[in-house]
């Protein structure tokens, strides 16, 4: 996934799933600001979709 300035993304964070928003994107890398932890990957995914304006995920994670 390519980093886009201002876009939210999720990834494993300690024992939970974390959400970050990209604050700096260059050709050589990207950095973001931590937003929030979630108990499940599905919760983090739904939050990211809503914050990015993509609506709700149409399928469940397998």
VENZIQUI-V898696 format. One record per pair of residues at least 4 apart in sequence whose ideal C-beta (glycine too) atoms are under 6 Angstrom apart, sorted by sequence separation. I is the first residue (numbers start at 1). GAP is how many residues later the second one is. If there is no record, write none. Layout:
BEGIN
i = <I;I>
gap = <GAP;GAP>
END
This chain:
BEGIN
i = <13;25;38;49;38;10;24;22;49;10;23;22;23;8;9;21;20;21;8;20;21;7;19;5;19;3;18;42;5;16;17;3;13;17;19;3;17;19;19;10;10;8;8;8;7>
gap = <5;5;5;5;6;7;7;8;8;9;9;10;10;11;11;11;12;12;13;14;14;15;16;17;17;19;19;19;20;21;21;22;24;24;25;27;27;28;29;34;38;40;43;44;45>
END
